[in-house]
């Protein structure tokens, strides 16, 4: 059965849409979970800036200037894999998976982010992203404490809280580590 979602690598032309999407999903998911000032500072432009540094069309960047963060066809030299979910010609979600960013990561692979607009919760698009990019192998992630919907989604995908906790974020989020072995 066709879900109607197109899962594809991000492209240079997606920068503004990804910035708007990233900002909106954070506003939906983290209301009341992060410091008020940090929450108020969330803007599409801020997120688009980060995506813009990563989604530069390869033809516009000489090989010697391509860095490890540059995403080419959804992959970067540092091993990050990214996909977006498109529905009715608009982006509704994304996933980013890569090597462990923590020195003492419990697995070699980390789910860096998976975000879907609230209006697409329960449609299966997050699962399509997860299955298509992360698969079923060992991985770990950090999830905001209090984001119970996300925790339940990860538990359905065999991730378990392992007691890891991070409180050093500037935005006030407290993160809990979940691992799938």
C-alpha positions as CSV (number, residue, x, y, z in Angstrom):
1,X,0.0,0.0,0.0
2,X,1.4,3.4,-1.0
3,X,1.5,5.8,2.0
4,X,1.6,8.9,-0.1
5,X,5.0,9.9,1.4
6,X,8.1,10.3,-0.7
7,X,11.2,9.5,1.3
8,X,14.3,11.0,-0.4
9,X,17.7,12.5,0.2
10,X,17.6,16.3,0.9
11,X,18.7,18.6,-1.9
12,X,20.2,22.1,-1.9
13,X,16.8,23.6,-2.8
14,X,15.3,22.2,0.5
15,X,17.3,24.5,2.8
16,X,14.4,27.0,3.5
17,X,11.8,24.3,3.8
18,X,14.0,22.2,6.1
19,X,14.7,25.3,8.2
20,X,10.9,26.0,8.6
21,X,10.2,22.3,9.2
22,X,13.0,21.9,11.8
23,X,11.8,25.0,13.7
24,X,8.2,24.0,13.6
25,X,8.8,20.4,14.9
26,X,10.9,21.8,17.7
27,X,8.1,24.2,18.6
28,X,5.6,21.4,18.6
29,X,7.7,18.9,20.5
30,X,9.5,21.0,23.0
31,X,6.9,23.5,24.3
32,X,7.3,23.5,28.0
33,X,10.4,21.3,27.9
34,X,13.0,23.9,27.2
35,X,13.9,27.3,28.7
36,X,11.4,29.9,27.7
37,X,14.1,32.2,26.2
38,X,15.6,29.4,24.2
39,X,12.1,28.4,23.0
40,X,11.3,32.0,22.0
41,X,14.6,32.2,20.0
42,X,13.6,29.3,17.7
43,X,13.4,30.6,14.2
44,X,13.2,29.0,10.7
45,X,16.2,31.2,9.7
46,X,18.4,29.7,12.5
47,X,17.6,26.2,11.4
48,X,17.9,27.0,7.7
49,X,21.4,28.4,8.4
50,X,22.6,25.0,9.7
51,X,21.0,23.1,6.8
52,X,22.4,25.7,4.3
53,X,25.9,24.9,5.5
54,X,25.3,21.2,4.9
55,X,23.2,21.1,1.7
56,X,25.4,22.9,-0.8
57,X,25.1,21.5,-4.4
58,X,28.3,19.5,-5.0
59,X,28.7,21.1,-8.4
60,X,29.1,24.5,-6.6
61,X,31.8,23.3,-4.3
62,X,35.3,22.4,-5.5
63,X,36.4,19.0,-4.2
64,X,39.2,20.5,-2.0
65,X,36.6,22.7,-0.3
66,X,34.1,19.9,0.5
67,X,34.2,19.2,4.2
68,X,33.0,16.2,6.2
69,X,29.7,17.9,7.1
70,X,28.6,18.4,3.5
71,X,25.6,16.2,2.6
72,X,25.8,14.7,-0.9
73,X,22.8,12.6,-1.9
74,X,21.9,12.3,1.8
75,X,25.3,11.2,2.9
76,X,28.3,13.1,4.4
77,X,32.0,12.3,4.5
78,X,31.7,11.9,8.3
79,X,29.1,9.1,7.8
80,X,25.9,11.0,8.4
81,X,22.8,9.8,6.5
82,X,19.8,12.1,6.0
83,X,16.4,11.6,4.4
84,X,13.4,13.9,4.2
85,X,9.7,12.9,4.0
86,X,7.7,14.8,1.4
87,X,3.9,14.9,1.2
88,X,1.8,16.9,-1.2
89,X,4.9,18.8,-2.4
90,X,5.9,19.9,1.2
91,X,8.4,18.5,3.7
92,X,6.8,16.9,6.7
93,X,9.7,15.1,8.4
94,X,13.4,14.2,8.4
95,X,15.9,11.8,9.9
96,X,19.6,12.0,10.5
97,X,21.7,9.0,11.5
98,X,25.5,8.9,11.9
99,X,28.4,7.6,13.9
100,X,28.3,8.0,17.6
101,X,29.0,11.6,18.6
102,X,29.7,10.6,22.2
103,X,33.1,9.4,23.1
104,X,31.6,6.7,25.2
105,X,28.6,5.9,23.0
106,X,27.1,2.5,23.8
107,X,26.9,1.6,20.0
108,X,28.8,2.9,17.0
109,X,25.6,4.3,15.4
110,X,23.5,7.2,16.7
111,X,20.1,8.4,15.7
112,X,20.9,12.1,15.7
113,X,17.4,13.3,14.9
114,X,14.0,12.1,13.7
115,X,11.3,14.8,13.5
116,X,7.8,14.8,12.0
117,X,5.2,17.5,12.0
118,X,2.4,16.9,14.6
119,X,-0.3,16.8,11.9
120,X,1.5,13.7,10.5
121,X,1.8,11.8,13.8
122,X,0.3,8.3,13.6
123,X,0.6,8.1,9.8
124,X,3.6,5.8,9.7
125,X,5.9,8.3,8.1
126,X,8.3,8.3,11.1
127,X,8.5,4.5,10.8
128,X,9.2,4.8,7.1
129,X,12.0,7.2,7.8
130,X,13.4,4.9,10.6
131,X,13.2,1.8,8.5
132,X,14.6,3.4,5.4
133,X,17.6,5.1,7.0
134,X,18.4,3.5,10.4
135,X,17.1,0.0,9.8
136,X,17.0,-2.5,12.7
137,X,20.7,-2.6,13.8
138,X,22.2,-1.5,17.1
139,X,21.9,2.3,17.7
140,X,21.4,4.8,20.5
141,X,19.8,8.2,20.7
142,X,19.1,11.1,23.1
143,X,15.4,12.1,23.7
144,X,14.1,15.0,25.6
145,X,12.8,14.1,29.0
146,X,9.0,14.6,29.0
147,X,8.7,13.9,25.3
148,X,6.6,10.8,26.1
149,X,5.2,10.3,22.6
150,X,8.8,10.1,21.2
151,X,9.8,7.7,24.0
152,X,6.9,5.4,23.2
153,X,7.8,5.4,19.5
154,X,11.4,4.5,20.3
155,X,10.3,1.7,22.6
156,X,8.2,0.3,19.8
157,X,11.4,0.2,17.8
158,X,13.2,-1.7,20.6
159,X,15.1,1.2,22.2
160,X,15.3,1.1,26.0
161,X,16.2,3.8,28.5
162,X,19.7,2.9,29.9
163,X,20.0,5.5,32.7
164,X,22.1,7.9,30.6
165,X,21.1,11.5,31.3
166,X,22.4,14.8,29.9
167,X,21.7,18.1,31.6
168,X,24.4,20.3,30.1
169,X,22.4,21.8,27.2
170,X,22.2,25.6,26.9
171,X,18.5,25.4,26.0
172,X,17.5,23.7,29.2
173,X,16.4,20.4,27.7
174,X,17.2,17.4,29.8
175,X,18.0,14.4,27.6
176,X,17.7,10.7,28.3
177,X,19.7,8.1,26.5
178,X,17.9,5.1,24.8
179,X,19.8,2.1,23.3
180,X,18.9,-0.7,21.0
181,X,21.4,-3.5,21.1
